[in-house]
């Protein structure tokens, strides 16, 4: 069985990026000297699953940051070739969240890091998220790409832990009630 | 000078009530044995300012909970009579946030408790909020009345403190950067 885990930052008003994808408001408040637990989080994962929006955002970064294999769920990209520099690191697939989880389970993938707002929302709607580490950035940006979206039912959460950093980030870990 | 202070609870996805005003999801997760600091907060305030939506919600409660005078900012209610049971406790006025703050300052009101999503948003847009105590409830409700809204500019916040409760509530206090 494969389980999906979220580690994501959001403004206090719930946005993971501006409408145009900009995350400068986040980066400028990230103190590199603070240890926010990303390395510990990622060390326990086998694969990263993201959507097209998130993939195209990380493509703009100066270098490819991921040591883990990345699966990009996108109807639009599924028929296209992975850029040469990313072959063997990235795979495109047109799969629903449930199909992706079934395929990954067959491949022996145990724990995935789920990244990007749209994908987190669709996996949450399908009841496919196990836990979430939400880091809240002390700023209101007033609009953008929301972390959460519409749901067919309430999703009950269990707070596992919460900690505040000198930079003003508040990081809370929630188990999603099964 | 009058300062405005927010003390409010929100679902993790940023809603203070469902679309119909329902807050059952909040009340069922509120452990009355936990001390969330409301009494300390309110003890330092002179007056409560709320909008019509919030006023009409508290009217449905079993009793009037407020010892402090309440100012309801509402164009619609401003021409109407305050219910007999609330005379001397509640006043209706058709004032903008800035007008209300100026009038209250003239009356010697020093610190107000600002309640309700719409009013918090309009005071934030005008730069009239000093600090906010935000209590995050461990649930996603998928939609409803949002705590925050559109802004003309980013609002920078300074985290003062954050604490987690056994019930799973996370309460963070932010100073709004002037």
Interface residues (C-beta under 8 A of the other chain):
Chain A: X12 X13 X14 X25 X124 X134 X136 X138 X139 X140 X141 X142 X143 X147 X148 X149 X150 X151 X152 X153 X154 X155 X156 X157 X158 X159 X161 X162 X163 X164 X168 X169 X170 X172 X174
Chain B: X12 X13 X14 X25 X124 X134 X136 X138 X139 X140 X141 X142 X143 X147 X148 X149 X150 X151 X152 X153 X154 X155 X156 X157 X158 X159 X161 X162 X163 X164 X168 X169 X170 X172 X174
